[in-house]
Amino acid sequence: MPDPDPLLDLAPVLDHDVVVVGAGPVGLLLACLLAQDGIDVVICERRRGEDRRSRAIGIHPPGLDALEHAGVATAFRTEALALHGGDVLSRGRVLASLDFPEGRRVLVVPQQRTHALLRERLGALSATALRSGCTARGIRDEGRFVRVTVDADQGRRELTAAFVVIADGVHSGFRRELGMGWDRRPGRAVHTMLDVDDPAAGTRALLHCEPDGLVESFPLPGARRRWVLRGDRDGVAEGFRTAVAERIGTDPDIPDDARPTAFVAAQHRARTVVRGRTALLGDAAHEISPIGGQGMNLGWLDADRLASAIRIALTHGSSDLREYARRVPRSARAAQARAAFYMAMGAPARGLPLHAREALIRALGSAPLGEWSAGLVTMGGL
Ligand SMILES: Cc1cc2nc3c(=O)[nH]c(=O)nc-3n(C[C@H](O)[C@H](O)[C@H](O)COP(=O)(O)OP(=O)(O)OC[C@H]3O[C@@H](n4cnc5c(N)ncnc54)[C@H](O)[C@@H]3O)c2cc1C
């Protein structure tokens, strides 16, 4: 007779199958995928209200596939603005035009709405899975299960589970505490962004790779537009508007009371994403520069992989997440290489480097390479 499985022995006495720390877009999607399979998951989120930060807007086809697996893609399609393509410009000339065919369009949804749609879906799958105002304070791997200490309305308590997933964002306290490493990768620069009303926003993104640095302009749903500018113009509408106008040669419609926000686009990767029964997920596992808009989408692809790995492990009573641990760094490496390339294309440049860059962008947008480039931009192959 084979030995009885240690986890199957314990399953009835554990509080949950999985505890997820952090209800950002990535932790939420993982919770949806697990709950949909009948896995007992709780997700602890220290915030009580909404996360109002304006961050991700682009949902690439592989990200949409992950949403599809969680049964929520239709809700996203209904709200989204579908980007039909993008144009890359420099010094007043269009260097490349990429078209996203039907079925491979990038969907644009502000991150606050993404949170709301995922929370709604999770609520429909399990009314008790999401614990808002619940801060995880400690994680202890006991070998056969994991113990998570949380502070919530009822005070401090311990939850036991077969697995814990750390999805607590780029500044992850648990990644540090568990010594999972955080290595800086190439690609770092300050940018400033601003979302404004624009009734003529259209359905194409414009990327100006100018001598003084990048200006991006993306249509948003609800007749709005996002501007992103390389450089720090935090808080001052006038300085932001002047910098955009000087770089692209036309005056953008930006009201005086607009408040642009600066952010550092940077890249890091955790040295390891699995330790025993604990897995890192999303920005806690890798920071991908927002230039290229892949961070949340990559987190969703990882969530899909992790949900499968956990499902199989629970079925067999094992703790084996090795396949997940192998795949995450591989796709993060590829996404970071692409993002570093996009950032190089948007760096200030003059003279020969500028001419070389313009020639390269023209080549990438030309007939033989255009389809391949559009595939890369929309996260093909990740
Ligand atoms: C300007 C900008 C634009 C971007 N644009 C795009 C884009 O277009 N496309 C794209 O794919 N990505 C984009 N990104 C990246 C994207 O925003 C992130 O990749 C994404 O938010 C990561 O989600 P997450 O769930 O891993 O982490 P987060 O969204 O950071 O969520 C982590 C959650 O954990 C909670 N938490 C932390 N500690 C604890 C604790 N101890 N206990 C309980 N809860 C805790 C936090 O309150 C938070 O809610 C952009 C980022 C920026 C800055």
The ligand as a Gaussian input file, in Angstrom:
#p B3LYP/6-31G(d) Opt

LIG

0 1
 C        1.783000      54.419000     -15.245000
 C        1.589000      52.956000     -15.397000
 C        0.953000      52.452000     -16.520000
 C        0.797000      51.078000     -16.682000
 N        0.199000      50.612000     -17.810000
 C        0.079000      49.294000     -17.998000
 C       -0.609000      48.784000     -19.151000
 O       -1.133000      49.529000     -19.975000
 N       -0.704000      47.425000     -19.291000
 C       -0.154000      46.577000     -18.371000
 O       -0.239000      45.359000     -18.578000
 N        0.440000      47.028000     -17.247000
 C        0.572000      48.351000     -17.038000
 N        1.143000      48.824000     -15.892000
 C        1.574000      47.866000     -14.843000
 C        0.383000      47.431000     -13.958000
 O       -0.232000      48.562000     -13.378000
 C        0.884000      46.478000     -12.881000
 O        1.635000      45.456000     -13.519000
 C       -0.277000      45.841000     -12.104000
 O       -0.991000      46.781000     -11.353000
 C        0.280000      44.783000     -11.139000
 O       -0.792000      44.199000     -10.475000
 P       -0.571000      43.348000      -9.142000
 O       -1.913000      42.795000      -8.816000
 O        0.584000      42.441000      -9.301000
 O       -0.099000      44.427000      -8.056000
 P       -0.835000      45.729000      -7.497000
 O       -1.760000      46.298000      -8.510000
 O        0.246000      46.618000      -6.984000
 O       -1.715000      45.188000      -6.280000
 C       -1.111000      44.749000      -5.071000
 C       -2.188000      44.777000      -3.989000
 O       -1.677000      44.182000      -2.807000
 C       -2.171000      44.902000      -1.686000
 N       -1.280000      44.611000      -0.559000
 C        0.019000      44.944000      -0.405000
 N        0.523000      44.445000       0.744000
 C       -0.502000      43.773000       1.349000
 C       -0.606000      43.029000       2.571000
 N        0.429000      42.861000       3.392000
 N       -1.818000      42.484000       2.891000
 C       -2.888000      42.632000       2.067000
 N       -2.836000      43.339000       0.888000
 C       -1.653000      43.881000       0.537000
 C       -2.130000      46.354000      -2.160000
 O       -2.982000      47.192000      -1.392000
 C       -2.601000      46.202000      -3.608000
 O       -3.993000      46.319000      -3.744000
 C        1.295000      50.185000     -15.694000
 C        1.917000      50.692000     -14.539000
 C        2.066000      52.061000     -14.389000
 C        2.748000      52.592000     -13.137000

